[in-house]
């Protein structure tokens, strides 16, 4: 039987351990998998683009587990009462191909994106960072704020969005963190002033320049999350030229990240090499660092395996017959004539 984690079950898992612990533990799981980078069979995601959005498949595997995520990105969805990003994923046994987990990944993607940002910032941002700017106050923003406040010591966040209602929502949701100071800014430039860390999580599928060179300050770390497909950026090209730039999977980042604006030989650093201790991250307190994050399949692998282990630990998740029970593995045709009911199979399991 395959474990099934739907949205209510994922919510229950988050509430069982607490969102701060969930993000922190997931960040550690992603870091552990990044350190084991050479063990994984990797490829850039397969993407189907239209003028208004993208639908993608993101696969990755090692000798024990295979994972993939189905995910979309449609910025106009909010006008129709739908989320911009929705996802689900599968974790399977590599040896047999058997799916051990089918899970929602809309919530989990938001959590793993924040957890990945946290992982990168721990390695790249100045340890004394206390003030963050958060540009883009949509569905991902609170997850980023909680991650950096709970695990990186961020005490003050300046927030800005072109949609004031999005900022209203963010301020309301973060009201549960009374020791986190939220400052509403009138512009992106005002928000980033004197910020130690700048996180950009905008959604528009456009060649935007949310951050320009005049906004940079010595020692700043930029966590560029929103630029994640061809034709979609957040940083002015000269921002990248003035910084040390880190990426997840370079072949994918060259196509989808902010570095798509630059020549193919523009130097970048693989984040996994920093985490594994092979190369230096930040080289000085005054250096500007950029994590050009597009989201990579290995992060979803980590999220799926973490959620699966958590579900088993707490006895959560439904067992479903996603694959026929194999009384005779050479006889599939007999399944067309029915057999034991799904209810009976659950009782027998």
Number of C-alpha atoms within 10 A of each C-alpha: 18 19 22 23 26 16 15 11 17 23 15 16 20 20 13 13 14 12 18 19 16 22 30 21 15 27 26 17 21 22 22 15 18 22 16 14 16 11 12 17 13 17 16 18 18 12 14 11 14 9 7 12 18 18 17 16 17 22 23 22 21 16 11 12 20 22 24 21 24 19 19 21 22 20 18 16 14 12 9 7 8 12 17 19 23 19 19 21 25 24 28 21 17 15 10 9 12 16 19 19 26 23 23 23 26 20 19 25 24 20 26 28 26 26 30 27 23 26 24 26 22 15 15 26 26 21 13 11 19 17 21 28 29 26 28 24 25 20 19 22 22 20 21 24 25 21 27 29 22 17 16 18 15 21 17 18 25 22 27 26 21 14 11 13 12 17 21 13 15 22 18 10 11 16 13 9 12 8 10 18 15 20 14 16 20 14 13 22 17 16 22 27 17 16 25 23 26 25 25 25 23 27 24 19 23 14 16 16 15 18 22 16 15 9 17 21 16 13 20 26 28 29 25 26 24 26 30 23 23 19 16 22 29 26 26 18 18 14 22 23 14 14 19 20 23 25 24 25 21 18 11 19 25 22 18 23 29 33 25 20 21 14 9 10 7 13 12 19 18 16 27 23 17 19 21 15 10 11 13 14 21 20 11 11 13 12 18 25 28 30 27 30 24 22 26 22 22 25 23 27 27 23 26 30 20 16 22 21 12 19 20 11 9 11 9 17 24 16 17 17 13 15 10 10 13 10 8 8 8 8 9 12 8 10 12 7 6 8 10 9 9 11 9 10 15 13 8 7 8
